[in-house]
Every structure is written in C-alpha cells, then in structure tokens.
C-alpha cells in the first residue's frame, strides 16, 4: 500500500490537474466530500459519474484507487480480527486441556506483527490522502486527516512534519489577500490556533465559523456544510479545555477570596467562600485546613460571648441531642437542641439538627432540607471531619431516600470510616 499510495500521489502532481475546490465539477466536489467522510460507496458513485463524462479525469481515477485500497484494507482488518479471535480461543482450549500452545501462540504473535505493519501502512495512506487534500487546497480536510494520524500515533514523524507544513500554509492562507469565505477563514484560524495549543483562541474562531455559516447557509444544509470545515471533533476538545480552565480559575478565585477575608479576620465571610469551593471541589489543596480554621475561629468568637456555665450546659445538651438523634429518639433530641439554643441562640449546628428532628417528627419528605445537609456534609468532608460528614449524609439520605446522590455519599463516608477504624493505631 505504501508504494502504491506514493506512486499515486506522484502521478497526481505530475498530471498538473490538482487545483482548488471551486475549479472542480459538482460530481467531483461531491465525491471528495463523501470521500472525506469515509463514505466509500457514495464517493465511488460520484467519481464514476465524473468518469462517465470525462474518462481521463486524473483526480477521479486517483480517488477511486484510494477508495479501493481503503475498502481492501478494511476487509483485511476484519479478516485479521476474526483470525486473531479464533487463534486466541484455540490457545485457551489447548491450554485448558494441557496441550502445547506454542504453535498457536506463534501464529498470534505473527498476526499481531502483521497487524502492526498494516496499521503503519494505513497511517501512511492517511498521510497520502492528506497530501492530496492539501494539493487540492482543502487545508481543513488535510489538517483533520493529519491530526487523526497523530491521535492514533503521536510519534508519527511523517504526520508531524505534515502538520508543521500545514500550519505554515494555513498561516499564509489566512494572511494572504483573497476571497476566503468568512466561515472558511474562521475555521482555518481555529486550526492554526489549535496547532499552537491555543485552545481558547481556537474555540472562539470556530464559534465565529459556526455563526458565519448560520448567516449564509440554509438550515437544512447547515450540518453538511459544517462537516466540510472539519473542526467539530477538535472544537469539543478545545471547549473542554476552556471549560476546565475556567473551572480552575473559578476555584482559584473562590479560594483567593476566602483567603483575603481570612487574613482580615472576617472569618464568617471567609467560611462562606470556602464552603462554596467545597461544594465544587471538596479536595481542593489546603481547603480543608482553612475550612477547619475558619470554623474554629467563628466558634471561638461565638463561645467568647457565652459564660463558662452556659458554655458547659450547651455542650452537654448538644451531646445529648446528637446521641438521641442517632437513636431516632426525636422528642428527646428536640428538647436537647432547644436547650442548646436557649443558652446559645446562634449555634448553627443545633439549629440545623433541630430542623431535622422536627421534620422527622412530622414525617415529612423534605428534599430541600436534604440538599442542605448534603452540602453541609461536603463541607465537613472537605474539612476532614469524616464522622460529621457521615452524620450529615445519613440525615440527607433519610430526608430524601430516593436521591441516589445522597445515598451514595452516605455509603462512601460509612465505608471510609470503617476502613479508618480498621487501621491499627
């Protein structure tokens, strides 16, 4: 295949018939479009239509030869897969019967070597097709094919050289005065930026290409015209990168905001930022430390406002309330938490648990309260307070047992607690 593809490409160059898409007749243009989508039979039909009126058309002959090679390659690959499956099954049967599998294993190894060789030949053929598209002026299609080769074989020297050359051509095409359509220009700008790993610029360029197409192409032809620009696959990658980058920036902004408040001693505001971050990424570096320290400082400020007697009585009542809650003794728990709040009206945990107790006593299904306890559990988990997280998630699961997220979180915390307790001190 390698020799035939190389000869074919040389033949196309020598024929002097390679030109841009707008010089091709409609059947040839449609055939190339189908070829780029790997619709071999549809492409073949168009090229045969070209040859019916122009029997000497070199491009049509060249593409038909490549279609034949691709179909042949696909069929050989199917045969190799079937043969490998049969050989593998034979080796298993011989092994289970304690018979010698050496001959079959050698055949499997030879099949794998053949497959690797054919894979390299197929990648080379893909590069040849990219060269053809390049010579026809289809830079987006050529870039697409080369990137597909690199995706399969990142170290492919031929594809890397071609990508470098295509980048130079795309840059030249963009800078040169000409009649590039807005959508094509934006698509090429996206490919150039993508080749430079500038994914935000690539994503922006491809968004402009879409917008330009929408202005000029009827809705029923939009998908086909978009496919001819060849950037959809790479647009997804670029958008995913941009989204992840923004996500990281948002996390960093929340953490920085929390740190600013923390350093100023505004612990309640710091805690609010850290909690928001915990809901997004409970494992953000250093988040657990500053969550715990913010809560500790808030607790310190709150308890400083209490007399020692009230502090002790509130602590005892809170412990009684938790114990009763865990045993589903709701009246006792309600009484205890109310006592805490009488002594310490701003105690957030007592207010939260009292709400749970009262909900349970009226047997209400409360998804909203469940969500609040789930989020509190995330914060506790991020703070390294696994037992508190387990308790919050258990309550969330009780309040809304049909929500798999709550049940899954509770089970996760319970398993981690069990593993922690099994570790010897």
N, C-alpha and C positions, 0 to 999 in steps of 0.2 A: 504493500500500500504506500509506503514511504516513497519508493522510486516513482510509482505511477503518479502520485499526487504532485511530486516535484516537477516531473515532465509536463504534466497538465498545466501547472502554473506558468512554467516557462513558455509553453505553447500559447497561452493567453497573452502573455506580454509581447511575444513576437508577432502575434496576429494583428496588434495595433488597434484592436476593436474595443478595448476597455475604455469606458467613459463614465460619465455621471448618470444618475438615475433618470434625469429629465431628458436624456437622449435615447432612452430605451422605448421600445414599443410597449403598449399596455400589457400584452400577454407575457412578455419577458419580465416586466416590472412585477407583475403579479406572481410569476413563477419564483422570482428571487424572494419576494415577501413570504411565500409559502415555504421556500427552502430555509429561510432564516428561522421559521417557526418549527422546522423539522417535520413538516407535513409532506413527506416524501412523495406520496402518490398524487396529491393535489399539485405539487410543484412539477412533477413529471408531466402531468396533463397539460399544464401551461407551456412548458418547454416544447413538447411535441406539437402544440398548436403553432408555436413560433416556427418550428422546422417545416410545418406544412406549407407555409408561405415563403420561408427563407431557409432552404435546406442547408445552406452553408454557414448559418449563424454560429459563430465560434463560441459565444457565451452559452447558448442553449446546449451545444454539444458538451461543453466543459461541465456545466451543472448536471447534465444527465449522467455523465461519467461519475461525478462525485455522489450523486444520488445512488447509483448502482453500487458504489463502494460502501456507502453507509448502510444500505439495505443488507449487503453481503456481510458487513461487519456485525450488524445487529443479529443476523441469523447465526453467525459463527459463535457469537457470545451466548446466545440461547443454547446452542449445542454444547458449548463448554460447561455452562451451568448445569445442564442435565447430566453430562458425563461426570462432573465433579460430585453431584448428589449421589449418583449410582455407585461411584467408587467409594465414597465415604460410607455409604450403607454397607457395601461389601466388606470394607475393612472392619466395621463394627461387628458384622456377623462372624467373620473369621476369628476376630479377637475373642468374641464370646464363646466360640467353640474351641478356643485354644489352638487355632491353626496359624500357620505362618502368614503374616500380613505384609511381608517385605515387598513383594512384587506389586501389590495394590498400592502400598504407601509410596513406592517409587513412581507409579503412574499418577498418583495425586500430586506429587511434587512436580512432575513434568507438566501436568495440566496447569499448575499454578505458575510455572515459569512461562508457559505459552501464553497464559492469560496476561501476565505482566508485560510480555513483549507486545502483544496485541494492544494492550492499554496504551503503551507508549506510541505505537503506530497510530492509534486513534487520536491521541493528543496532537501528534504531528499533523494528522489530516485536518484537525480542527484549526490548527495554526494556518495551514494552507488555505482553508476556507476563509479565514480571517484576512489573509493576504488578498484573496480575490475581492472580498468586500471592500477592502482598503483601496484597491486599484479602481474599483467602480465608484469610489467616492463616498461609500457608505461607512463613514468613520464610526458612527454609533454602533452599527452592527458588528464591525470589526473589533471594536473595543469590548463589546459584550462577549464575543467568542473567545478573545484572549483572556478576559477575566474568568471565564468559565474554566479554561485550561488551568489557570493559576489556582483556582479554587480546588481543583482536583489534584494538582501537583504544584505546590507553592514554590518548589525549587526548579521548575522547568525553565531552563536557560533560554530556549527559543521564545517562549511566551513572554518572558521578562524583557528580552531585547525588543520584541514587537511592541510591548506595552510602552516602553520608553520612546520608541519611534512614533507610535500613535499619539502619545502625549504632545510631542513636538508638532505633529501635523495638526492636531486639534487646536493647539495654541495659535499656530499660523493661520488656520482657517477662521478662527474667531477674530483675530486681529486684522485680517485682510478685508479690504472693502469688497462688498459683494452683495448678492441678493439672497442671503440666507434668510429663510423664514424665521420669524421670532421664536416659534416653538423649537425648531431645529437648533438655532443658535443657543437657546437656553439649555437644551438637552446636552449639547457639546460642552457648554460651560460647566454643567454639572459633572460630566465625565472627567473633565480636566481637573476640577477641584477634588473629585473622588480619588483620582490617581495620585493627587498630592496629599491624600488623607485629611483634606479639609472638609469634613463631613457637614458642618453647618452651612457652608457656602454651597456645597453640592445639593443639599436638601432644599435650600432657598431657590437655587437655579431650576431644579426640577419642578418645584411648585409653580414657578413662572412659566415653565414649559406647558404644564397642565392648563394653566389659566389662558395661555395664548391659544392652545388647541380648542378650548371651550368656546373661544370667541369666533373661531374660523371654521370649525368642523361641525356638521350636523350631529345631534346626539346619537343617532343610530350608527354613526361611523366612528364615534369617538374612541371606542375600545380598540378598534383595528388600527387607527392612526397612532394611538398611544403606543401600541405594541411595536410599531415600526421605529419608535425612538429608543427602544431597548433599555430604558433605565429603571423600570419598575422594581426589578429584583434588588438593585443596588440602592434605590430610594428607600426601601424598607430598612436596609442596613444603616443607611445614613440617619434616617429618622429615629431608629432605635438608639443609635449613638447619641444623637442630640437629646433625646428624651432622658437617657441615663445621665448625661452630663448635667442637664437641668435639674434632675432629681438630686444629684450630688451637690449641686450649687444651692438648692433649696435647703438641703440638710445642713450644709455648712453655714448658711445664713441664719438658720434657727439656732444652731449651736453658738455661733458668734453673738447673736442677740442675747441668748441666755447668759453667756459669759460676761457680757457688758453689764447686764443687770446684777449679776452675782458679784462682780468686782466692786460695784457701787453699794453693795449691801441691800439691794432690793430683791430679797430672796423670793418673795411671792411672785414677782414678775419673772424672775429667773426660772422658777419652778414651772410656770406656765409655758415658757418656751421649751424647756427641757421635756415637759410632758408631751407637747406637740411632736417633738422629734422622736420620742419613744414610741408614739403611735405609728410613725413612718418606718423607723429603723431602731428597734429595741437594742441592737448590738452595735450602735454607733460608738466609736472609740471614745473612752473617758466619760461617756454619757452617764453610766451607772454611778460613777464616783460623784459627779456634780448633782445628779438627782438626789442621791442619798444625803449629800452635804446640804443641799438647799432645803430638803425636808427637815433635816436635823436642826438647821438654823431657824426655820419657821417654828418648829416645835419648841425650840429653846426660847424664842421670843414670846410664844404663847404661854408657856408654862411659867415664865418670869412674872406674868401678870397674875398668877394664882398664888394663894397662900400655900404653905407646905401642907397644911391639914387638908385643904381642898384637893391638892395635887395627889396626895396619897389616897384619899377617898375615891377620887375619879379614876385613878389607876386600878384600884381594887374592883370598882364597879365595871369598868371596861373589860377586865379579865373575866369577871363573872358573865358578862354579856356574851363574850366570844365563846366561852365554854357552853353556855346554854344554846347559843345559835348552832354550834356544831352538832349538838344533840337534838336539834329541832324542837327545843323547849322554848317556843316563841313567846309565851306570856312572861316567863322569867327573863328572857333576853330583852324584851321590850322594857320591862321595869328597870333592868340594869342600865340600859343605854339612856333611858330617860333620866336616871340618876346622874349619869356622867354629864349630860347636857345641862342639868340643873346646876352642877358645880362648875362646868367648863362649857359655856354655851357655844363656843366657836370650834369645838372639837370636830374635825371633818370626818374622821373615821366613825365616831359614834353616830353622827347624823346619817352617814351612808348606811350603816348597819341597821339603824332604827327603821329606815325606809324599807330595807329588805324584810325585816321582821313584820312590819305592818302589812306589806304586800302579801307575805306568806300567810298571815293570819286571815286575810280576806280571800285567799286562794285565787289571786289574780294572775293571769298570764301577762307579763309586762316586758315586752321586747325592748322598750326604751330603757328601763332600769337595767335590763340585762346587758345592753350595749355599754352603759356607763360602767358597770362592774367589769366588763371585758376590757375596756380601755384602762381602768384602774389597775387591772391585772397586768396589762402590758407595761405600765409604768413600774409596777412592783418587780416584774421580771427583769426589766432593764436595770433596776437598782440592785439586782442581785438578791432580792428578798423572795426566794422561791416559795416559801411556805405561805407568805401573804398572797403571792400570785395564784397559788393553787386554791386558796380560800376564795379569792375574788372570782376566779374562773368557775369554781364549783357553784357559786351563787348564780353566776350568769347562766350556766347550764340549767340550773334549777328553775330560773325565771323564764327561760326560753329554751326548753329541751329539744325543740325541733330545729334549732340553728346548729348546723354541723361545725361551724367555726368555733362556737363556744365550747361544745363538747370536745372537739379536738384539742383546744388549748388546755382544758382541764385534764384530759388524759395525758398530754405531753408533760405538764407540770407534775402530775402524780407519778409518772414513770421516772422523771428526773429525780424527784425526791426519794423514790425507792432505791434508785442506784446510789444516790448520795449516802443514804443511811446504811447501805451495804458495805461501803468503803470503811475499812478499819482505821481508827484514829492512830 
